[in-house]
Amino acid sequence: MKQYMLSVHMVEGAEMPSSETIEQMYADVDAFNAKMQAEGAWVFGGGLHPADTATVVRMQDGELLTTDGPFAEAKEQLGGFWVIKAPDLDAALAWAAGATKACQSPVEVRPFQDEAAD
């Protein structure tokens, strides 16, 4: 079975939902995670702290540099993700539909590169 990454995007500066809405989102995501686990699609998943907590590590002119903040200067940043197993893209998109409903945020679906044969 192929693996897909379902990535959840947060919009920087967007109005925060109410505490009741956040509570409901957590409950919906927990239920969604349980369904994925029960159906064998779950590989791994997790939420991330805001992008301003990121540190970027890179090589530049032979030197190792670290900088604070996200790699991309954008308003939309990765907020969390799931790695799932699905037989095909249509099945992965069906899981993404449940994911976007549960977390109330856009979800991008991307397949992992195929592993080279041994």
N, CA, C and O atoms as a DFTB+ gen file, in Angstrom:
472 C
 N C O
     1  1       0.843      -1.178       0.000
     2  2       0.000       0.000       0.000
     3  2       0.886       1.238       0.000
     4  3       1.942       1.257       0.632
     5  1       0.462       2.239      -0.692
     6  2       1.195       3.500      -0.798
     7  2       0.998       4.343       0.466
     8  3      -0.026       4.236       1.142
     9  1       1.987       5.179       0.772
    10  2       1.845       6.099       1.897
    11  2       1.645       7.511       1.378
    12  3       2.226       7.910       0.369
    13  1       0.811       8.258       2.091
    14  2       0.502       9.638       1.752
    15  2       0.672      10.497       2.992
    16  3       0.473      10.039       4.118
    17  1       1.043      11.747       2.767
    18  2       1.087      12.718       3.852
    19  2      -0.108      13.642       3.694
    20  3      -0.310      14.241       2.638
    21  1      -0.896      13.751       4.754
    22  2      -2.003      14.704       4.805
    23  2      -1.518      15.841       5.684
    24  3      -1.407      15.679       6.899
    25  1      -1.230      16.979       5.095
    26  2      -0.682      18.094       5.870
    27  2      -1.751      19.159       6.087
    28  3      -2.486      19.538       5.176
    29  1      -1.805      19.623       7.329
    30  2      -2.779      20.626       7.752
    31  2      -2.089      21.979       7.738
    32  3      -0.983      22.120       8.259
    33  1      -2.729      22.964       7.150
    34  2      -2.128      24.287       7.043
    35  2      -2.857      25.293       7.925
    36  3      -4.085      25.310       8.012
    37  1      -2.048      26.134       8.578
    38  2      -2.561      27.211       9.426
    39  2      -2.284      28.531       8.724
    40  3      -1.261      28.681       8.055
    41  1      -3.182      29.476       8.874
    42  2      -2.984      30.791       8.274
    43  2      -2.558      31.755       9.374
    44  3      -3.311      32.026      10.309
    45  1      -1.331      32.269       9.242
    46  2      -0.787      33.205      10.222
    47  2      -1.673      34.445      10.309
    48  3      -2.066      35.000       9.283
    49  1      -1.985      34.875      11.517
    50  2      -2.782      36.073      11.716
    51  2      -4.283      35.847      11.633
    52  3      -5.063      36.772      11.862
    53  1      -4.700      34.617      11.304
    54  2      -6.136      34.343      11.244
    55  2      -6.719      34.398      12.647
    56  3      -6.040      34.103      13.631
    57  1      -7.967      34.775      12.719
    58  2      -8.637      34.858      14.013
    59  2      -8.694      33.475      14.655
    60  3      -9.043      32.489      14.005
    61  1      -8.349      33.417      15.935
    62  2      -8.390      32.149      16.667
    63  2      -9.845      31.752      16.905
    64  3     -10.680      32.595      17.230
    65  1     -10.142      30.457      16.741
    66  2     -11.504      30.007      17.048
    67  2     -11.785      30.105      18.550
    68  3     -10.861      30.211      19.356
    69  1     -13.032      30.069      18.906
    70  2     -13.414      30.118      20.325
    71  2     -12.907      28.861      21.032
    72  3     -12.592      27.862      20.386
    73  1     -12.834      28.921      22.348
    74  2     -12.372      27.755      23.114
    75  2     -13.312      26.569      22.915
    76  3     -12.861      25.423      22.913
    77  1     -14.612      26.822      22.749
    78  2     -15.567      25.744      22.495
    79  2     -15.286      25.083      21.146
    80  3     -15.335      23.859      21.023
    81  1     -14.992      25.903      20.138
    82  2     -14.686      25.363      18.814
    83  2     -13.395      24.551      18.858
    84  3     -13.320      23.479      18.257
    85  1     -12.393      25.041      19.554
    86  2     -11.124      24.311      19.665
    87  2     -11.345      22.968      20.365
    88  3     -10.809      21.945      19.938
    89  1     -12.138      22.975      21.442
    90  2     -12.464      21.734      22.141
    91  2     -13.133      20.739      21.208
    92  3     -12.808      19.552      21.216
    93  1     -14.073      21.229      20.401
    94  2     -14.775      20.362      19.447
    95  2     -13.809      19.831      18.395
    96  3     -13.879      18.659      18.025
    97  1     -12.906      20.683      17.910
    98  2     -11.916      20.248      16.919
    99  2     -11.050      19.127      17.491
   100  3     -10.816      18.125      16.816
   101  1     -10.570      19.285      18.731
   102  2      -9.753      18.239      19.358
   103  2     -10.534      16.927      19.458
   104  3      -9.997      15.857      19.171
   105  1     -11.785      17.014      19.859
   106  2     -12.616      15.806      19.966
   107  2     -12.811      15.166      18.595
   108  3     -12.723      13.946      18.460
   109  1     -13.076      15.990      17.576
   110  2     -13.280      15.472      16.219
   111  2     -12.003      14.839      15.672
   112  3     -12.056      13.793      15.025
   113  1     -10.859      15.465      15.927
   114  2      -9.581      14.902      15.465
   115  2      -9.286      13.596      16.199
   116  3      -8.817      12.640      15.580
   117  1      -9.550      13.536      17.499
   118  2      -9.355      12.286      18.241
   119  2     -10.209      11.164      17.658
   120  3      -9.732      10.042      17.491
   121  1     -11.471      11.464      17.348
   122  2     -12.367      10.464      16.756
   123  2     -11.872      10.055      15.364
   124  3     -11.912       8.876      15.011
   125  1     -11.412      11.019      14.583
   126  2     -10.880      10.734      13.250
   127  2      -9.633       9.848      13.356
   128  3      -9.488       8.890      12.596
   129  1      -8.740      10.164      14.291
   130  2      -7.544       9.344      14.491
   131  2      -7.919       7.910      14.864
   132  3      -7.333       6.959      14.345
   133  1      -8.886       7.754      15.754
   134  2      -9.326       6.422      16.175
   135  2      -9.888       5.637      14.990
   136  3      -9.643       4.437      14.868
   137  1     -10.635       6.308      14.121
   138  2     -11.195       5.645      12.936
   139  2     -10.074       5.188      12.002
   140  3     -10.098       4.065      11.498
   141  1      -9.096       6.062      11.775
   142  2      -7.970       5.683      10.898
   143  2      -7.212       4.497      11.484
   144  3      -6.830       3.581      10.755
   145  1      -6.994       4.511      12.790
   146  2      -6.278       3.408      13.434
   147  2      -7.083       2.116      13.318
   148  3      -6.520       1.067      13.004
   149  1      -8.387       2.176      13.566
   150  2      -9.239       0.994      13.495
   151  2      -9.286       0.403      12.087
   152  3      -9.402      -0.812      11.926
   153  1      -9.194       1.262      11.067
   154  2      -9.275       0.799       9.683
   155  2      -7.911       0.516       9.066
   156  3      -7.824       0.166       7.889
   157  1      -6.836       0.667       9.857
   158  2      -5.501       0.307       9.385
   159  2      -4.840       1.322       8.477
   160  3      -3.846       1.001       7.827
   161  1      -5.359       2.539       8.411
   162  2      -4.765       3.567       7.548
   163  2      -3.706       4.384       8.272
   164  3      -2.831       4.965       7.631
   165  1      -3.774       4.435       9.589
   166  2      -2.884       5.268      10.418
   167  2      -1.453       4.754      10.361
   168  3      -1.215       3.559      10.535
   169  1      -0.495       5.650      10.117
   170  2       0.928       5.361      10.283
   171  2       1.473       6.238      11.408
   172  3       2.089       5.742      12.351
   173  1       1.239       7.554      11.297
   174  2       1.738       8.500      12.286
   175  2       1.040       9.831      12.077
   176  3       0.593      10.127      10.969
   177  1       0.941      10.630      13.113
   178  2       0.369      11.961      12.966
   179  2       0.720      12.824      14.157
   180  3       1.098      12.320      15.215
   181  1       0.593      14.128      13.977
   182  2       0.858      15.033      15.086
   183  2       0.628      16.479      14.710
   184  3       0.696      16.859      13.541
   185  1       0.353      17.273      15.725
   186  2       0.222      18.718      15.549
   187  2       1.552      19.387      15.837
   188  3       2.391      18.840      16.553
   189  1       1.738      20.558      15.281
   190  2       2.986      21.300      15.453
   191  2       2.732      22.610      16.182
   192  3       1.641      23.175      16.106
   193  1       3.750      23.086      16.889
   194  2       3.684      24.423      17.475
   195  2       3.708      25.444      16.340
   196  3       4.043      25.078      15.213
   197  1       3.366      26.704      16.588
   198  2       3.349      27.723      15.529
   199  2       4.705      27.845      14.818
   200  3       5.751      27.524      15.383
   201  1       4.658      28.308      13.586
   202  2       5.857      28.399      12.746
   203  2       6.935      29.294      13.341
   204  3       8.115      29.106      13.043
   205  1       6.563      30.264      14.173
   206  2       7.590      31.148      14.737
   207  2       8.462      30.440      15.778
   208  3       9.425      31.026      16.274
   209  1       8.138      29.191      16.115
   210  2       8.984      28.414      17.024
   211  2      10.022      27.584      16.268
   212  3      10.849      26.915      16.888
   213  1       9.985      27.622      14.941
   214  2      10.877      26.805      14.114
   215  2      12.304      27.351      14.110
   216  3      12.536      28.537      14.345
   217  1      13.243      26.463      13.839
   218  2      14.639      26.817      13.598
   219  2      15.054      26.135      12.299
   220  3      14.810      24.942      12.120
   221  1      15.669      26.874      11.403
   222  2      16.125      26.334      10.124
   223  2      17.631      26.100      10.201
   224  3      18.384      26.976      10.629
   225  1      18.060      24.916       9.785
   226  2      19.479      24.549       9.750
   227  2      19.860      24.376       8.282
   228  3      19.186      23.660       7.541
   229  1      20.939      25.033       7.864
   230  2      21.364      24.939       6.453
   231  2      22.874      25.088       6.351
   232  3      23.540      25.597       7.252
   233  1      23.384      24.624       5.217
   234  2      24.796      24.834       4.879
   235  2      24.867      25.992       3.890
   236  3      24.124      26.030       2.909
   237  1      25.768      26.937       4.157
   238  2      25.963      28.066       3.249
   239  2      27.452      28.343       3.180
   240  3      28.084      28.641       4.194
   241  1      28.010      28.245       1.988
   242  2      29.447      28.467       1.772
   243  2      30.285      27.611       2.725
   244  3      31.276      28.075       3.287
   245  1      29.866      26.348       2.894
   246  2      30.611      25.426       3.728
   247  2      30.417      25.618       5.227
   248  3      31.036      24.910       6.020
   249  1      29.581      26.548       5.624
   250  2      29.335      26.817       7.049
   251  2      27.927      26.373       7.422
   252  3      26.987      26.512       6.640
   253  1      27.803      25.843       8.618
   254  2      26.506      25.465       9.150
   255  2      25.867      26.688       9.802
   256  3      26.442      27.288      10.710
   257  1      24.670      27.053       9.330
   258  2      23.955      28.217       9.863
   259  2      22.615      27.789      10.438
   260  3      21.954      26.902       9.899
   261  1      22.222      28.415      11.522
   262  2      20.872      28.224      12.055
   263  2      20.208      29.593      12.145
   264  3      20.833      30.581      12.532
   265  1      18.941      29.630      11.781
   266  2      18.175      30.870      11.860
   267  2      16.831      30.584      12.513
   268  3      16.276      29.495      12.363
   269  1      16.318      31.558      13.232
   270  2      15.017      31.424      13.872
   271  2      13.909      31.649      12.862
   272  3      14.068      32.379      11.884
   273  1      12.792      31.008      13.123
   274  2      11.610      31.223      12.299
   275  2      11.474      30.192      11.205
   276  3      12.380      29.387      10.991
   277  1      10.357      30.206      10.515
   278  2      10.093      29.195       9.483
   279  2      10.996      29.373       8.268
   280  3      11.518      30.458       8.013
   281  1      11.167      28.288       7.532
   282  2      11.970      28.315       6.312
   283  2      11.321      29.224       5.275
   284  3      11.991      30.060       4.668
   285  1      10.023      29.059       5.076
   286  2       9.311      29.847       4.064
   287  2       8.710      31.101       4.703
   288  3       8.110      31.036       5.776
   289  1       8.877      32.217       4.043
   290  2       8.247      33.470       4.473
   291  2       6.864      33.506       3.832
   292  3       6.701      33.992       2.713
   293  1       5.884      32.993       4.541
   294  2       4.533      32.909       4.002
   295  2       3.529      33.045       5.134
   296  3       3.869      32.860       6.303
   297  1       2.297      33.366       4.781
   298  2       1.246      33.467       5.790
   299  2       0.702      32.098       6.160
   300  3       0.226      31.900       7.277
   301  1       0.769      31.142       5.222
   302  2       0.293      29.790       5.485
   303  2       1.475      28.906       5.819
   304  3       2.460      28.867       5.081
   305  1       1.377      28.195       6.932
   306  2       2.451      27.330       7.398
   307  2       1.873      25.973       7.776
   308  3       0.677      25.838       8.034
   309  1       2.743      24.976       7.803
   310  2       2.347      23.642       8.222
   311  2       1.977      23.663       9.694
   312  3       2.747      24.145      10.525
   313  1       0.808      23.145      10.017
   314  2       0.344      23.149      11.398
   315  2       0.291      21.761      12.015
   316  3       0.266      21.628      13.238
   317  1       0.273      20.742      11.194
   318  2       0.222      19.364      11.666
   319  2       0.128      18.440      10.474
   320  3       0.059      18.893       9.331
   321  1       0.127      17.135      10.740
   322  2       0.126      16.195       9.626
   323  2      -0.273      14.799      10.076
   324  3      -0.232      14.467      11.261
   325  1      -0.656      14.006       9.109
   326  2      -0.819      12.568       9.274
   327  2      -0.019      11.902       8.166
   328  3       0.070      12.430       7.058
   329  1       0.552      10.765       8.455
   330  2       1.088       9.872       7.433
   331  2       0.153       8.671       7.449
   332  3      -0.056       8.043       8.486
   333  1      -0.406       8.362       6.282
   334  2      -1.385       7.276       6.197
   335  2      -0.976       6.266       5.140
   336  3      -0.133       6.542       4.287
   337  1      -1.593       5.083       5.212
   338  2      -1.488       4.073       4.157
   339  2      -2.831       4.048       3.443
   340  3      -3.883       4.016       4.081
   341  1      -2.790       4.064       2.114
   342  2      -4.022       3.996       1.328
   343  2      -3.711       3.279       0.022
   344  3      -2.599       3.390      -0.493
   345  1      -4.676       2.548      -0.517
   346  2      -4.413       1.803      -1.746
   347  2      -4.198       2.698      -2.968
   348  3      -3.530       2.300      -3.922
   349  1      -4.770       3.918      -2.938
   350  2      -4.629       4.807      -4.096
   351  2      -4.979       6.240      -3.673
   352  3      -5.389       6.498      -2.542
   353  1      -4.801       7.156      -4.627
   354  2      -5.055       8.574      -4.343
   355  2      -6.504       8.821      -3.953
   356  3      -6.766       9.628      -3.061
   357  1      -7.448       8.151      -4.595
   358  2      -8.862       8.364      -4.252
   359  2      -9.134       8.038      -2.786
   360  3      -9.866       8.760      -2.110
   361  1      -8.545       6.955      -2.301
   362  2      -8.723       6.582      -0.894
   363  2      -8.058       7.614       0.019
   364  3      -8.607       7.963       1.064
   365  1      -6.878       8.102      -0.375
   366  2      -6.196       9.131       0.417
   367  2      -7.015      10.417       0.455
   368  3      -7.090      11.079       1.490
   369  1      -7.629      10.770      -0.673
   370  2      -8.474      11.971      -0.720
   371  2      -9.707      11.808       0.161
   372  3     -10.166      12.776       0.767
   373  1     -10.243      10.604       0.237
   374  2     -11.385      10.358       1.120
   375  2     -10.970      10.572       2.582
   376  3     -11.726      11.158       3.357
   377  1      -9.771      10.099       2.965
   378  2      -9.273      10.350       4.323
   379  2      -9.063      11.849       4.543
   380  3      -9.366      12.364       5.619
   381  1      -8.550      12.544       3.539
   382  2      -8.329      13.987       3.665
   383  2      -9.642      14.739       3.862
   384  3      -9.679      15.747       4.568
   385  1     -10.714      14.258       3.246
   386  2     -12.023      14.889       3.433
   387  2     -12.440      14.805       4.901
   388  3     -12.965      15.768       5.460
   389  1     -12.203      13.654       5.516
   390  2     -12.494      13.512       6.941
   391  2     -11.574      14.361       7.793
   392  3     -11.993      14.915       8.809
   393  1     -10.317      14.465       7.380
   394  2      -9.332      15.250       8.127
   395  2      -9.690      16.729       8.123
   396  3      -9.647      17.380       9.167
   397  1     -10.041      17.263       6.964
   398  2     -10.350      18.693       6.878
   399  2     -11.623      19.027       7.660
   400  3     -11.752      20.112       8.226
   401  1     -12.553      18.081       7.681
   402  2     -13.775      18.267       8.464
   403  2     -13.447      18.280       9.957
   404  3     -13.960      19.111      10.707
   405  1     -12.587      17.352      10.381
   406  2     -12.259      17.222      11.808
   407  2     -11.459      18.412      12.329
   408  3     -11.753      18.937      13.403
   409  1     -10.441      18.839      11.566
   410  2      -9.557      19.902      12.083
   411  2      -9.956      21.293      11.612
   412  3      -9.365      22.286      12.038
   413  1     -10.950      21.373      10.739
   414  2     -11.477      22.651      10.249
   415  2     -10.399      23.532       9.621
   416  3     -10.407      24.753       9.779
   417  1      -9.471      22.890       8.903
   418  2      -8.393      23.596       8.200
   419  2      -8.139      22.900       6.875
   420  3      -8.497      21.734       6.711
   421  1      -7.522      23.601       5.923
   422  2      -7.183      22.955       4.653
   423  2      -6.199      21.803       4.872
   424  3      -5.333      21.871       5.743
   425  1      -6.345      20.749       4.072
   426  2      -5.466      19.585       4.154
   427  2      -4.928      19.286       2.760
   428  3      -5.696      19.104       1.815
   429  1      -3.609      19.236       2.640
   430  2      -2.950      18.902       1.380
   431  2      -2.603      17.423       1.393
   432  3      -2.169      16.896       2.418
   433  1      -2.789      16.746       0.262
   434  2      -2.477      15.322       0.130
   435  2      -1.302      15.165      -0.826
   436  3      -1.335      15.650      -1.957
   437  1      -0.260      14.478      -0.352
   438  2       0.906      14.226      -1.219
   439  2       1.408      12.811      -1.012
   440  3       1.559      12.358       0.123
   441  1       1.669      12.106      -2.120
   442  2       2.218      10.755      -1.980
   443  2       3.712      10.817      -1.653
   444  3       4.418      11.738      -2.063
   445  1       4.166       9.823      -0.911
   446  2       5.600       9.666      -0.705
   447  2       6.202       9.098      -1.976
   448  3       5.517       8.414      -2.736
   449  1       7.468       9.373      -2.213
   450  2       8.156       8.779      -3.339
   451  2       8.243       7.281      -3.119
   452  3       8.401       6.809      -1.993
   453  1       8.137       6.538      -4.220
   454  2       8.252       5.084      -4.117
   455  2       9.661       4.729      -3.673
   456  3      10.638       5.364      -4.069
   457  1       9.740       3.695      -2.838
   458  2      11.053       3.229      -2.394
   459  2      11.693       2.429      -3.511
   460  3      11.002       1.735      -4.256
   461  1      12.999       2.521      -3.631
   462  2      13.721       1.755      -4.645
   463  2      13.678       0.280      -4.274
   464  3      13.730      -0.079      -3.097
   465  1      13.582      -0.574      -5.298
   466  2      13.573      -2.020      -5.052
   467  2      14.956      -2.467      -4.586
   468  3      15.977      -1.967      -5.059
   469  1      14.971      -3.422      -3.645
   470  2      16.262      -3.942      -3.133
   471  2      16.900      -4.882      -4.118
   472  3      17.981      -5.410      -3.857
